[in-house]
């Protein structure tokens, strides 16, 4: 019983560490993107509610035609491929970013971003 509790506790710690790592990686994104309740579009769109959202659909953001017409729906595999090299995944996108090459960092970033629902509140 004690080992089961310890194992469950280690999973909680691992998830918290991954979110902290993702928050740190998000510093590379914060100049252009925002998350959270008070998030607003910047040079890039708000990333609240990203998981399951069709690319190019945040109201009030002027997306490139390439992004709007990409047919992408954001999920973890799509995001991981995109964030390595945005212009390779969506040619002619307006996003100018060298990418996040380390998969561990990209996965942590995804976990950090998807904790924010469409309203910007953190999911339980």
Secondary structure, DSSP 8 states (H G I E B T S, - for coil): -HHHHHHHHHHHHHHHHHHHHHHHHHTTTTTT---STT----SS---TT-TT-BTT--TT----HHHHTS--B--HHHHHHHHH-HHHHSTT-S--------HHHHHHHHHHHHTB-TTS-B--
